[in-house]
Amino acid sequence: MEYTVVIQRFNPETDTKPGHTEYRIEAEPHERVLDLLVRIQSEQDSTLGFRKSCAHGVCGSDAMVINGENRLACSTLVRNLRGNTISIAPLPGAPVLKDLIIDTDGFWEKYQAVMPYLINHDPIPDRERLQSPSEHHIIEESTKCILCGACTHSCPTTWANNDYLGPAALLKAYRFIFDSRDQATEERLETVAGDNGIWRCYTAYNCVESCPKEIDITWHITKLKKKALRS
């Protein structure tokens, strides 16, 4: 089938505001949106800018707005989109560096703020730090996050408040706060329970709908709120 792909374009070096460019391309139903973008860049317009890496839904680098929803281009099949027109735009709520490429510095600064690593002051064991299956089950879903940013950039609070930690960072905080091996719970809780943390989450559920790994992020943030109230 022939598809019309409408891509939001913006080059801050030459443009004063975003515009749109249409491309017509043949595609098979089993192809992914990423396949179309690669062919457009290779065969029609080499100036098109977008991010990609693993192309298998692991790295999260190709998150973008596809037909109005935050998705991974490498995990979105053409056959699952309605109609013959596909609209593509960069994730909202962040400065655009070029076309579909956003500035992720703010996203990673918030990620680093929650100390996204295991902190344990006990003597280093000869092998790994043990954790029972039941203890791991508590954090298992949160470990599936690929840090694509689709959740954070779908959040109305993020759009309105540049200082809000955002769903991705809060989910990562949950992953370590509820890890039985970690010993920095209070320090992390102090960060996430601050003015721009968990209490700025108004349970819009946009993050849940946009997560490509189907993580119930709002549920995890609610658990953080309960943990903070008990501390």
C-alpha positions, 0 to 999 in steps of 0.5 A: 500500500502507499502511505502518506507520511506527514513529519513535523520538521524543524531546524533551529538554525534555519526555521523560526517555527515548526512545519510539516513535510509530506512523503509518499512511500510504499510499505508492507503491513508488517513493516514498522514506522521506523522502517519507513523513516529509514527509507525516507531518509535513505531514498527521499530526504537525507536531511531528516533527523531522528534517533534510533539504535537497537531497533528492537524496543530495548534502547528506547531511543526512537520514542516519538508521537505517532498518530497522536500517541507517544510510541516507539517507532521500532515497535509500531507496525504499519498495519496497526495504524488506521488509514493511509496517513501517518503523522509523526512528531517529536515528543512534547514537553522538551526543546527540539534539536532537529525534526524528531530529535529532542533535547534529553538533558533535562530528562537525564538530569532528573533521572540522576537526581533519584540516584538510579543505582544500588546503594549498599554500605555492607561489606562486599560479598564474595558473590552477588547480593542475594534477593529472594524471588518474593522480594524481587517480585516487588520491583520486577515490573519497575525493572522493565523500564527502558527509559524511552521517555514516552511516559514523562513526555506524555505527562501534563505536569511535565509540560507545565513544570520543567522541574517536575521529576516526571514518571520515568525518574519516579519509577526508577526511584521506586525500583531502588526504594523498594529493593530489599538490598538497597540502603538509601531509602530515606535519602531517595524519599527526601528527593521524590517527596519534595516540591517537584516530586510525587505530590505533583502527580495528579494520576492522569494515567497518561504515563500508563497509556504511553508506556511501550512496556505496559508498566503501571507507572501510576500504581508505582507512584502511588506506592511511593506516596504511601511510603513517604507518608509512613516515613 
